[in-house]
Amino acid sequence: MMKEGDHLIQYANALRALAIMAVVMIHVVASLIAGDISKTWWLANIIESFARWSVPVFVMVSGALLLGKDEPLSVFLKKRASKIIIPFLFWILFYELLKVRTDIDMFSLKTAIVNIYTDKTFYHLWFLYMIVGIYLITPIFRPIAQNNKLLIYFIIVWLLLRVENLIFYFTSMHTGFKLGMFLGFTGYFLLGYLLAKHTLSKKVTAFIYIGGVVGLLITIFGTYFSTASKGVLDIYWYDYLSLNTILVSAAIFVLFKQNFNFNVRLVNSFAAASFGIYLIHPFFLVFYKSRIFQDLFGFALHSKTIHVLFGVPVTFVVVTLSSYLAVLILQKIPIVNKIVP
């Protein structure tokens, strides 16, 4: 008989594995969405819209796995620090050097330190800053998570502020109330625990699924209509904290919770490598279209290679597999494995 904890680990692993693939796909098609509205733009828009749940679900899975644990503060902080400090420092410095790869003399330690402090690092590393913040407040949120009324209350206030953000989008007016602790990804963190902890009725499940479909349609067509009317790409509906993305993220989470009960070795392996894949995959995106790669193979590999219907899937597969294999290798090397925990 399957234990509740085993089920959580199985669908959490499946979500992490799929989410990291969605992140890679977002970055593969990112350049295609910046141009004028066309068939290529529509392809990228649909792919982006289908993948925007990725980072929110990562945070939801973390909430589901961490908020229910009962451990001393010192033990929790030691565990998290061992998993995040070395990757944080290494990869931020790595990508600072990658920025000036053609001329190392351009590297400035002072500039690098300022960039690290102000989060002006490589485009994907904002996630590290966010997750460090989440880890720091986890011990504070654990008592909230254990109290159903407080948990639901927090999520409701968080959702109300997402409504306020929607109002700002249309009116450019922000509320004067300053409720900083309810901003950002904290709501996803607690929402993941709420959805994981409680058995949902068929009506609630159906409501969440319908919300997910509506949210997806809003993402696709909201982006189209707002971009068409403004003449430039409007990324509001892609935002990880927009209401439509919240609806889709909740639906994806519940879908896997309700239906994924399989212990698949490859899925578990991919999930274990997901953080490392997140950290390393932009390097391969850069490398496969670099001058070095072109000199070696006679072509650059990116979303527009030959044709987007070739370039997008091939680049996605090659970058994803390259990142996965690189992480597997790095995880087997003593000391070095600390950069891809």
Buried (B, 14 or more C-beta within 10 A) or exposed (E): EEEEEEBBBBBBBBBBBBBBBBBBBBBBBBEBBEEEBEEBBBBBBBBBBBBBBBBBBBBBBBBBBBBBEEEEEEEBBEBBEEBBEBBBEBBBBBBBEBBBEEEEEEEEEEBBEEBBEEEEBBEBBEBBBBBBEBBEEBBEBBEBBBEEEBBEEBBEEBBBBBEBBBEEBEEEEEEEEEEEEBBBBBBBBBBBBBBBBEEBEEEEBEBBBEBBEBBBEBBBEBBBEBBEEEEEBBBBBBBBBBBBBBBBBBBBBBBBBBEBEEEBEEBBBBBBBBBBBBBBBBBBBBBBBBEEBEEEEEEBBBBBBEEBEEBBEBBBEBBBEBBBEBBBEBBEEEEEBBBBB
